[in-house]
Amino acid sequence: MINEFDESIVLLYDKFTVNQFWQNKIHELYSDREKGEEYEREILELCPSLNRVLEEHNFELKDKHRLFNLRLWDSNDANPIYYGFVPKSYRAIRIIQRAPVDKTNQLSAWVEKCHLDFKEISMFDASDAYELVIYIEINDLTFRYAMLLIYFWISRRGVRRVHEEHLIKAVYDTKIRGEHSLD
């Protein structure tokens, strides 16, 4: 189950290290266009109906779309373990990670209005922002699909909530649910 990840990442031994893990993995999406193209092929395989969205809205991960790591976790439960915000596109990513309880594939995701007033933290105006929220018990499968959702969410400004929810449903229905998952 856990072959690619350090045990401290999976079991949340060091909250700062886990936060940096997510920051680094999301930052890789900005710099590794080849991985992005791989994710796009996988998105189209899961949801052919999103082809038009991908074609109409250019790939937008650039320096000016920088993702800020707001480091807001509670030291007691580490959640959210990661909270990132892209001011240029009014997109946020909140990751809630728990240590695995068993061998089920626990991944949930949804899109909602930002619940955080960023003005108290910095100069970000997030009054019209939405966030992709991911709950994860990390393993190879759940991590892969969490990153696919994150990529889709931040790589194109034209991705609407309904598109993201369509992809979330496709990921969950075809890839996550199975003999080792809870319904």
Secondary structure, DSSP 8 states (H G I E B T S, - for coil): --SSS-HHHHTTS-HHHHHHHHHHHHHHHHH-HHHHHHHHHHHHHH-GGGHHHHHHS-----GGG--EE-----TTT--SSEEEEETTTTEEEEEEE---SSSS--EEEEEEE--S-GGGTSS---TT-EEEEEEE---HHHHHHHHHHHHHHHH-TT--HHHHHHHHHHHIIIII-STTS--
